[in-house]
Amino acid sequence: MADDKSNAAEYWKANVRTIIGCLVVWAFVSYGCAILFRPLLAGIPVGGTDLGFWFAQQGSILTFIGIIFFYAWKMNKLDEKFGLGE
């Protein structure tokens, strides 16, 4: 019983660590690149506009979609590691 609780605690600890990592990446791209660092990225042209505008309009959305796929992949690996796979 104690081993099950320890296993569950380790699973959720790894899950929360993954979620926090994904949120940090999302916040950096959404707020950092699109808002805070936009003046620094203004001189880099991408598709007819500057890189800061691109991150604000499309880059943050594409990054969010990438994070969704990464999270699904990482959780499948985590489930396999803890014997919770399908």
Secondary structure per residue as TSV (DSSP state, phi and psi in degrees):
chain	resnum	aa	ss	phi	psi
A	1	M	-	360.0	-43.5
A	2	A	H	-66.0	-33.6
A	3	D	H	-67.1	-36.9
A	4	D	H	-64.5	-41.5
A	5	K	H	-67.0	-39.4
A	6	S	H	-65.3	-42.1
A	7	N	H	-63.4	-43.2
A	8	A	H	-65.3	-39.3
A	9	A	H	-65.3	-41.6
A	10	E	H	-65.2	-38.8
A	11	Y	H	-61.3	-49.1
A	12	W	H	-70.0	-31.3
A	13	K	H	-63.8	-44.3
A	14	A	H	-67.3	-37.3
A	15	N	H	-64.1	-47.6
A	16	V	H	-64.5	-38.1
A	17	R	H	-61.9	-41.4
A	18	T	H	-64.8	-44.1
A	19	I	H	-62.2	-45.0
A	20	I	H	-63.5	-41.1
A	21	G	H	-61.3	-43.0
A	22	C	H	-64.5	-40.7
A	23	L	H	-66.5	-35.8
A	24	V	H	-65.3	-44.5
A	25	V	H	-62.4	-45.9
A	26	W	H	-60.2	-45.2
A	27	A	H	-65.6	-40.1
A	28	F	I	-62.0	-45.8
A	29	V	I	-71.3	-45.6
A	30	S	I	-70.0	-49.6
A	31	Y	I	-93.7	-42.1
A	32	G	I	-68.6	-61.3
A	33	C	I	-70.9	-36.8
A	34	A	I	-84.1	-27.8
A	35	I	I	-118.4	-59.9
A	36	L	I	-71.1	-42.0
A	37	F	T	-97.1	10.1
A	38	R	H	-58.1	-43.3
A	39	P	H	-61.1	-33.8
A	40	L	H	-71.7	-30.6
A	41	L	H	-91.4	-1.5
A	42	A	T	-65.6	-27.6
A	43	G	T	-84.2	-4.5
A	44	I	S	-98.2	109.8
A	45	P	E	-78.3	137.1
A	46	V	E	-141.7	115.7
A	47	G	T	56.0	38.2
A	48	G	T	87.2	1.2
A	49	T	E	-139.2	179.8
A	50	D	E	-90.2	161.7
A	51	L	H	-63.9	-36.5
A	52	G	H	-62.6	-44.0
A	53	F	H	-65.3	-39.8
A	54	W	H	-60.7	-44.5
A	55	F	I	-61.9	-39.9
A	56	A	I	-66.7	-37.0
A	57	Q	I	-91.9	-43.5
A	58	Q	I	-125.5	-34.8
A	59	G	I	-62.2	-40.6
A	60	S	H	-68.9	-34.8
A	61	I	H	-67.8	-46.3
A	62	L	H	-64.0	-38.0
A	63	T	H	-64.6	-41.1
A	64	F	H	-62.0	-42.7
A	65	I	H	-62.9	-41.2
A	66	G	H	-61.8	-39.3
A	67	I	H	-64.5	-38.2
A	68	I	H	-60.1	-47.6
A	69	F	H	-66.4	-39.1
A	70	F	H	-61.8	-44.6
A	71	Y	H	-63.0	-42.1
A	72	A	H	-62.7	-43.7
A	73	W	H	-63.5	-46.3
A	74	K	H	-64.5	-39.8
A	75	M	H	-69.0	-34.6
A	76	N	H	-63.1	-42.4
A	77	K	H	-63.8	-41.6
A	78	L	H	-65.8	-40.2
A	79	D	H	-62.1	-42.4
A	80	E	H	-63.4	-40.8
A	81	K	H	-62.0	-38.7
A	82	F	T	-97.8	11.4
A	83	G	T	72.4	28.5
A	84	L	-	-112.2	13.5
A	85	G	-	-65.3	164.5
A	86	E	-	-73.1	360.0
